[in-house]
């Protein structure tokens, strides 16, 4: 796994390449299988990366390179064999999670230019064909700073891929390191944003989040742009994006994926940090334009703006939240403005590529909602670097799911398959 060094301030990180998961500063014992094979030793039915049966989840560019947090692929297949060949734009050694249908996640490091055998007759569960039929293969990138390039997908000779239709509802999360999964065990696949989307079940989800990024369009912790700009583009603000695209990234084609029904925004921690010198006016203006951009791209989407949190400190015989708690009043007043009669009678949309704003002249119904995170996490739910622990991420996801259920009537459809990996702890001792 690509692990992260500990020198970080709200998302600024210096990346290393050791295959380690740190658990409270100590290496976690892992036993990831070595899945790389020599494809010449196998008889495959090979499908190109643009095969219609392959569904790409999250943001992928025209070179079939993945970006942002927890992007993936999914398809149905016959037989008991699945292998994937990765292109040279794959971050060499990046950790991916994969699984068969509703079984648990398995993790492995993949190589640029290599072919990896993920499913074989020896893989536990590969012979189980019910109740999910056909068998479904899902693969997700764990890290937010690295990615993969799909070259081709293979199944056994005589077998085939089957397209799995998109689910009927979709969530988009826009954020920074707090949403992308920085410092959680499996990063993107341990983040609250992933838990939100995957935890609902039968839901498409995309996590457009990257550590250190601001809402404001300026350099923050090495990110050359803020989300008011970058959300409209396919690639993120990582160094590999700079190598591939320089200052000319691909605009995101919003028609590639189903329109989001709900967009959750959790951003502003980096704007609030004095190091980045973002004024309250500039931050609120950027957050406002992000929401107007969402309304322009997805007119029917509901937007949920989350309040921010900045950790806790010990005060005498208790703990108190750090102050200021990140534009609390300003975010709430912005939410109220979006729900005012004046705005709803004449809403504005924004295009982050052309930088144009336009009054639509069409009255709209209220579409901006406010989710107050106060009281969800306590001091032991946030790690030393101010990011949620695995448990903290689960708590945020769970409370946000209940808010969405009560506000929009969404039901839960994930009734068994694993969401968060390696969080199953128990005590069977009755006499202690």
N, C-alpha and C positions, 0 to 999 in steps of 0.2 A: 504494500500500500504506500502511496505517497503520503508521508506524514508531514506535519507542519512544525516549524520551530516555535519556541515559546515566546519569541520577541515580537509582540503584537500589541497594538493599541487600537481598539475598535476596528479591527479588520486589516491593518497593515501587517503583512506577513512576509517572512523570508522563507522560501520553500526549500525543503531538502528532499532526498530521494530514498531514504531508508524505508524498508518494508516493515513498519512498526505502527501499532496502535498504542498510544499512551493512555494509561488508565490511572488517574491520579498521579501522574508523573512517572509511573512504572510501566514497562512494556507488558501489554496483554499477551497471554499465550494464545497464539493462533496456529492453525494448521491448514493453510490455504492449499488446495490441490494445484499441482502443476498441470495445466490443461493444454500446453502447446504440443502440437503434433507435426509430423511431416505428412502433408496432404497426399503426397505421391504414394503413400502406403495404404490409402483408402480408396474405395470406390464410391464416389459421391454423385448425387444429382445437385448441380450447382446453380444457384440463382443470383443474378446480378443485383447490385445494391439498390437499383431503381425498380426492382420487382414490385408489382402492385400489391403483392401479398404482405409485404413488410410495412408495418405501421411505425412511423417515427414519432416519438413522444418528446415534447419539449422543443427546443430550437436547434435546428440543423441547417447548415448552409448548403449551397449548390454543389459543394464538393463532398457532401455527406459527412461533414465534420460536426461533432456535437459541441454545444456551448451552454454556459450557465450551469445551474445546479440540478443534478439528478436527471439528465436527459436519458432516453433509452429507446429500445426497439421492442416490438411485440409481434408475434405471428403464431398461428396454429400450424401444426405439422402432423404428418402421419409417420409411423415407424418409431424407432427408438434412438435416433441419431440426429444431433444438431451440432454443427460447427460453424464458426464465423472466421473469415479472413479479414484482418484489420489493415487499413492503409497506412502509408508512411507518415501521415499527419496525426497518427495516434500518439498520445503522450506515453513514451515507452515505460512500461512498468505500472501504469495506472491501475488502481483496484476497481474492479467491476463486481456488481452483485447480479446473480442470475438465478432463475428458478423455473421449475416445471409446474404449470397450472397454479394450484393453491398451496403447494408445498413450500417449505422454508427456503429462505435465501441461502445461496452458497456464494462464496467469494473467491476470486482468483485475480492474479496480476496478469495483464495481457501485454503483448509486445507489438511494437510498430512493425508492420510487414509480416506478422506471424499469423498462423492459423491455429485456432484453439477449439478443442473438442469439449463442448459443454455437456452434452447428453450422449450417453452410449447405453447399450444394454446392461452395463455394470452400474450405471447411475441409480441410486436408490429412488424408486418411484417411477422409473422410466417405463415400466410395464403396466402401470395403473392407468386405465383408460376411462374411468368414471369416478365421480359424477360429471366432471368437466370433460366434455368431448366436442371437438378434438382436443388433444393435448395442446397447451399453450406454452410457448417459450417467451420469457420476458428477461431483458437485460437492462441494467441501469448503471451509469457511471456514478461512483460514490463522490468523487472530489469535485469541487466547484471551480478549481483553477486549471484543471486538465480536461482532456476529452479524448474521444476516439473518432476514427474515420472508418466507416464500413466499406469494405471492398466487395465482399460477396458472402452469401449464406449457403450452407450445404446441409443436405439431408442424405439419408442412405439412398443408394441406387434403387430406382423404382418407387420411391416415396415422393411426397410433394409438400409444398407450403400451402397454407390456407389463410386467407385474410380474415382477421377478427374485426368486425365492425366497431367503429368508435362508440364509446358509451354515450348515453343520452344527455349528460350534463358535464359541465366543465368549470374548473377553478383555475385562476391565474393568481400567482403570488408575486408581488413586486417588492424587493427589499435589498438588504445589505447582508453583512455577515450573520446577523441574528436569524435571518430567514434561510440563508444558504447552508447552514449547518456547521459553521466554523467551531471547532473544538468538541463537537459531539463525536462519539466513537466512530461511526461510519459516515461522518460528515453529512453530505446531502441525504443519505438514506437513514440518518438519525435526526434530521431536522424537524422542527414543528411544522414547517411548510409541507414537507413530504408527508408527515403524519396526518395533516389535515386532508390532503387530497386522497391519499391511499386509504386512510382510515374510513372515509365515507363509503368506499367500494363503488364499483360501477361508475367511476368518475374519471374523466380526463383531467390531468393536472399538469401545470407547467410552472417552474420556479425560476423567474427571471430575477435572480439575486446574485450579488457578488460582494465579497468582503471589502470594506473600506470606502465603498462608493457613497456619494452624497446624492440627495435629491437635486440640489443645485448643480448646474452645468459648469463645473470647475474641477481643477485637480484636487482630489482628496486622497491622501495616503497613497499617492502614485497612480490612482485611477484618473486618466486624462479627461473623462467626461462624467457627468452625473446622470441619474436615471431620467431626468426630463429630456435628455437627448438619447441616451443609450437604449432605452426601452423600445425605441422605434427601429432598432437595428438587430440583425441576426446574432452577431457575435457580442461577447461581453467585453470587459475592459482589461483582460488578462494580457500578460506579456506575449503569449502565443498569438493572440489576436493582432497585436501590433506587428508581429513578424509576418503574419499571413496577409494582413490587409492595410497596414500602415494607417493613414488617415482617411481611407476610402473603403469602409466596411460595407457589406451588403445590407440595404434596408430590408427589414423583415416583411415578408409577404404574409399579411394577416389572413389571407384566404387559404393558406396552407393547412390551417388547423381549425377545428370548430370554434366558433365565437364563444368567448367565456360568458358564463351566466353570472358568475361572481368573481370579482377581482379584490383581493386582499392586499392592502398596502401597509407595510411596516418599514418605514424609512425615516431617517432624521437624526439618528444617533451620531453619525459622522458629521452632519451639518452642525449639530449642537456643540461638538468639541471645538474648543477655542483654537486648537492647532490649525483648523481649516478656515477659520475666519469667515464664516458664513453668517450674515446678519439674519435676524428674524424675518425681515421683509423679503429678502432674497429666497430664504427657505420656503416660506409660505407661498410666494409666487411660483416657485418651482413645483411644489406639491399640488397647487391649484392647476397648473398646466398639465401635470401628469394625469390628473382626474379628467380634465377636459379632453386630453388626448385619448384616454380610454373611451370616453363617451363618443368621440368621433369615430373610432375604429369599431367599437361594439355598442351601438346605441341602446341595446336592450340590457346591457350588463348592469348589475348592481355593484357598487363599490363600497367596500368595508375599510375604513381608515382606523388603524389601531393606534392607541396611545403608546408612548414609548416608555422604556424602563432603563435605568442606569445603575442598577445594583443597589447594595445596601452597605451600611457601616454600623459598627457597634456604638451605641450611645448609652453609657451607663449599663444598666442591667437589661437592656433589650437591643433590638436592631431597628434601624430606621432607613427608609429609602434615601439614596443620594439625591441631593437637590442641586440645581433645578432638575425636574424630571422631564426635560426635553420638550419644550414648546407646548406644554399641556393646554394652557388656555388658548393659545393661538390655533392649535389644531382643532380644538372644539369650536371656536368661533368660525373657522373656515367651514367646518361641517354644517354649522347653522346657516351660514351664508348660502351654501349650495342648496339648502332647503327653503330658502326665502322665496316669497312670491315673485319678487323682482327678478331673481335669477331663473326660476322655473318658467316664467313667461317668455324669456328670451335667452336661452342657454348659449354658451360659447363652446366651440370645439377647437382643438389645437392639433397641429401637425408638426411633430418633432423633426421631420426631415426638411420640410420647407420653412419651418419656423413661423407658419402663418396661423393666425387666430381668426375665427369667423363666427359671427352671430348667426345662428341657424334660422332664427325667425319662427321656430316651431316650439310651441309650449311642450314641456316635458313633465313627467311625473317625478316625484322625489326618487333619486337613485343613489344617494350618498348616505352611508350609515356609519355610526361611530361605535367602536368596540373598546371599552375601557379595560385595560389590562391590570389595573390596580388590584392588589390582593390575590392575584393568581399565583405568583411566585414569592417564596420567602428567600431569605438570604442563602440558605443551603441549596437552593435550586439554581443558583448562578455561580459559575466557576470563578477562579481568581482573576481571569481575564475578562470578566463582565459578560460572558456569554452563557446561555442556558446549559446546564448539564443535560444528560440524556433524560433524566426524570423531569427537569424543568421544561424541556421541549415537549415531552408527552403531556404535561399539564397544560401548556399553552394550546397545543393542538386540540385537546379534549374540550377545554372551555370554549374555544372558538367554534368547534363543531356544534356544541350545544346552542351557542348564539345563532349560528346559521340555521339550525333546525327550528328554533323558536321563531326566528325572523322570517325565514323563507319557506318553511315547511319541508325542508329536505329530510328524507329518511336515511337511516344507516343500512347499507347493503353488504358491508364487509362482515361476514358472520363466522369467521374461522381462520382464513388465511393470515399468515403472519404479516404484520406491518413492521414493527421495530424488531431488529435482530439482537439477540443476546441481552434481553432485558427480563428474562424469565428466572426469577429467584423465588425460593420458597423455603419453608422450614417444616420438616416432617417430625420433629422431636416434640412429643407431647409432655414429657416429664422434665421440664427445665424451669 
